[in-house]
């Protein structure tokens, strides 16, 4: 055949490199492990060529049968080529075994839980000791879920309508706010926290019944100024005045105040005490504005404890807090996010000890985590 001086001309002697899919690798591993006696590398080469019309080298056989691809033995492989393989197969294998075990026991495996456990396992694998630690980003999580066919499933077991007139009704309040320095404008709100509730959904290969949602709840009373420089002590409202888990807890040292009633909700008597505490906190030398919604316990509390002349209390219009309440614009959500993150970290440690996180969780943990959030 004449030599071609054109470098772009195709060379018929050059073979196109053909990739090996995960499904093909898995098939070869199954053939090798289930054959008696175990086939030689040469026999594996011949078997692979007969099955897939593709001849591979003995080196490829050795690599495919090595521990690098142990993760393929854990479940069905997709049809993707090498790009779908894990960069860290030993980590993948350990992580999936850990996750699948807890999924089968009814514990939800969320994305953040998988990411935190991956970071923990990485540091325990000797082969990765001298390698830079991955970020375990959302992209990594997406690829991990795809490799193991994990999808989000809901386990079976406040946004009011805002009238258009609200935007006009809020303008007088905005005018009042302009009369104060941001550091002298405070906002107070309550939110419920299901402190022992595990996620109601998680990653699994198929839909699962999961666990009954835990309804243990406390109410959080949150207040801060507009600059965030003065965060008022967090008040919590539970069902019992002295829960067993809090008998030795120093709430004052944690920067919180514990209250109780049978419903775990704000009542006028608690609101009255909160207002008096707020007035003492502000003192007599500052002129401040306190914004809150017009819930009935708030109105009743103010009747019992009216503000001094230097403290002005203004109520948001009805049904407007979802768009105008400052604490509802991400602050409460962030607090709960950080609380859940601490709950998840602790959950991993308890699961790794073979224990039930719900049985070990108590209000002492809740107070420590929520005051740190």
N, C-alpha and C positions, 0 to 999 in steps of 0.2 A: 504494500500500500504506500503510495507516495506521501512524503512528508508535507504537511501543511504549514506554510509560513504564517498563516493567520491565527493568532492566539485565541481568537474568539470562536474559531471553527470547532464543532463538536469532535471529540476523540472517541471513536467507537470502541477503542480498547479500554477506555476508562469506565469502571463499574460505578453505578450510582449507589451511594451508601443508603442502605435500607434500615430504618429504625425498627426497634423491637418494642411492642406495646406492653403495658403492664399485664394485660390479659395473657399474652404469650409467655411472658416471664413466669406468671403464676402457673400456667399450664405445665411449663417445664419443671418447675419446683415440685408440683404435684406428681408428675411422672417419676421424677427421681426419688421422692420420699416414699411413694407407695409401691414401687417396683421391688420385687424380691427375686433374686438378690439385687442390690442397688446397682444401677447401670454405671458403666464407665463414662468418662467425658466423651469418648469417641462415639459410644452408643447414644449419648444424649444429643450429640451433633446430628447423627443420622436420624434420630427420632424427630428432632425439630424440623429437619429438612422435609421429612415425609409428611409432617403435619401441616407445615406452613409454607412449603415451597420456598424456603429461605435458608441458606446454609450459613451457619454462624461458626465462629472459631471456638476452640477449646477454652481460650482465655475468657471469652464471653460466657461460656457455660459456667466456668469457675466463679465468675463475678456474680452471675444471676443466682447461683446456689449459695452464695455467701450470706452472712448475717446482714449485709447491707440491705437486702430485700426481704427480711423477715416479716416486715409489715404486710406484705402481700398475702401471707398465710392467715391474716386475721379476718379477711372478708373478701367479697367479690371485687375484682378489679374492674375499672372502667376500660374504655377502648382508647384512652388517651395515650400519647407516646411519651417519651422521656420527660417532657416538660411537666407532666403530672406527677412524676416521682418526687418523693420527699428529699430535700437536701440533707435532712437529719433523720435518717430512717430509725436509728435506735431510739431517739427521742419520740418519734411518732409511735413506735410500737409500745413503749412504756406508757405514753400518754393515753393512747386509745384503750389499752387494757385497763388502766385506772378508770377512765371515763365510762367505759362500757359496763364495768362491774357495778358502778354506782347507779348508772341508768337502769340496769336490770333490777336494782333494789328500790327503784322508785324515786331516786334523788335527781332533781333536774340539773342538767349540765348546761349552764349558760355560757355565752362567748367569753365574758370576763373571767369566769371560773376556769375555763380551759386555758386562757392566756396566762393567768397567775400560776396555775399548776405547771404549765410548760416551763416557765421561768424557774420554778423551784426544781423541777426534774433536771433541767439543763445543768445546774451546778453540781448534781450528784452523779453525772455520767463521766467517768474518767477519760474516755476518748475525746471529750470536748473540752477538757480542762484548760488547754492552752489556746483555745480558739476564742475569737471575740463573740460575746453573747449576743444573739439576735434580739431584735426589738419586739418580736411577737406581735406585730402590728395587725390591723384589721385585714390587710392583704394576706398575711400569713394565716390568719384564722380562716379566711375564706377558702384558701387552698387546702387547709387541713380538713375542713368540713366536706369539701368536694371529694378528697381522696377516700374518705370513709363514709360517704353518702349520708352525712349528718344534716338534718334539716330542722328548722325550728318548728316545734309543735306545741300548741297550747294544751296543758294538762287539764282534763275535765274534772271535775269534781263539782273635776267640777268645772263643768263648764256651763254656766247659765246663759240663756239667750240675752243678748245685750240690745235693748231698744235703741233706735237711732237718736233719740233725744238725749241719750247719755252724754254724747260729745258736747252738747250745749250745757248740760247740767254740771259738767266738771270744770267749766271755765271759771266760775267764781272761786273754786278751791285752788285752781292754779294761780289766780290773782293773789289769794292769801299767802300761798307758798312764796311768792316773789317778795314778800315782806320779811322773810326770815333767811338767815344764812343756812346753807345746806346742812351744816353741822348741828343746827338747832331744829331741824325737822326730823321727827321720829315717826316710824310706822310700826304698828303692832298687829299681829295676826295669829291665828291658831291653825294647826294642821294635825291630822291624825297620823299616827305612825304604827303600822302593824309590825311590831318590833321582833316578833318571832317567825314571821311569815317567810317561807322560802319562795323562790321564784315560781310562778304558776305556769311556766313554760321553759323549755330547754331544748338542747340538741339531742336528737336520737335518730335511728334509722327508720322508725315507723311511729305512728301514733301510739301513745301509752296513757294509761289511766292516771299515773302520777300519784300524788298524795292529796288528802283533803287540805284546803287552805286554812291555815291557822288564823284565828280572828282575834288573838290577844292584841290589845291596842292601848296606847297611851296618847294623850293629846299633848302637843308641844305649843307653848306660848312663846312666840318669838318677837323680839323688838330690837330695833337698831336705828341709828340716825342715818341720814342720807349719804354721808361720807363713809360710813362703816367704821368710824373711829370710836364709837361708843356703843358697844353691843351689850344690851341689858341682859342680866343673868337669865338663863333659860329656865322657864317654869315647865314642869311636867305634871300631868294629871292622870293618875291611874285609878284602879278600882279600890285599892286597900291603902289605909293610912300608913301601915308599916309592913310591907311585904317581907317575907322571910329572907329573900335575897338581898334586901337593903338594910337589914338590921345593923350591919357593921359598916355601911357605906356613909362616908362623910360628904353629904351633898354640897355643903358650903365650900369645902375644899375643891370640889369639881366645878364650882361656879354655877350651880343649879339649885332649884327649889322644888321639892316634891309636895304635891297636893293629891287629894283623893276624893272621889265620890263614886256612887254605884254605877254611873254611866260612863265614867272616864272622860266627861266632856266639861267644857267651861260652864260654870254656874255663876249666878250673880254674886254669891259670897266670895268665890275665888277671885272674880273680877274686882270686887271691892278691895280685897287684900292686895291684888296686883297693882291697882291704881295708887294706893297709898304707898306701896313700895317704890313705884315710879316717881311719885312726888318727892319722896325722901332722896332718891337718887339724884334728881335734878337740883335739889337745893332751892335756895331763895335768890340767887344772884344771876339767874339766867332766864331769858324769855324764850320759851320754846313752843313748838307746834307739834301736836300728836295727832296723827291720822289713823283711822281705823274704820272697819265696816260697822254698819248699824245693827248688828245682831242684838237680840233682846237681852242677853246677859250683860252686854256692854252698856246698854241704856240703863238697865237696872243698877249696875255697879256704879255708874256716874251719879245716879240719884243718891246712893248711899255715901259716895266719896266724891263730891264735886271738886273740880280742879281749883287751885289757888289762882289769883289774878294773873300771874306771870306765865301760866301754862294754858294754852288754848287747845281745845279738843275739837276736831272737825271730822264729821262722818262722810264717807264716800256715798254717792247716790246708790240706791238699791240696784242690785244686779250689775254693778259696774266693776267690781273688784277683780274680775278675771282679766280685765284689760288695763286697769288703772292702779290696782293695789301694788305698790313697789315690791313687797315680799313675794308676790305671785309671779313676778317677772323673771324668775330663775333662782332666787335666793333659797326659797324652800326646796325647790327641786335639787339644787346643788347640795344642800344639807343632807337630804335623803340619799343622794347618790354617794356621798362620802360615807354615810352610815352603812349603806349596803356593801360598799367596798370592804369595809372593816369586817362586816358580818361574813362576807364571802371568804376573806383570808382566814378567819377563825374557823369557818366551816370546813375548809380544806384540811386544816390541822386535825380537827375532830374526826373527819371521815377517814383520814390516814391512820388513826388509832383504832378504827373499826367500831366507832361509836356513833350514835344518832345525834346530830347537832341539835335537833328540836328538843331532845330530852335534856341536853346539857345547857342549853341557852337559858339565861335568866336576866332579870332587870338590872342587875349589877353591871353586866356587860353593856346593856343598853345605855345606861347613864354615862359610862365611861366613853363609849363610842360617839354618842350623840353630842356630848359636850366637846369632843375633839373635832367634830365635823365642822 
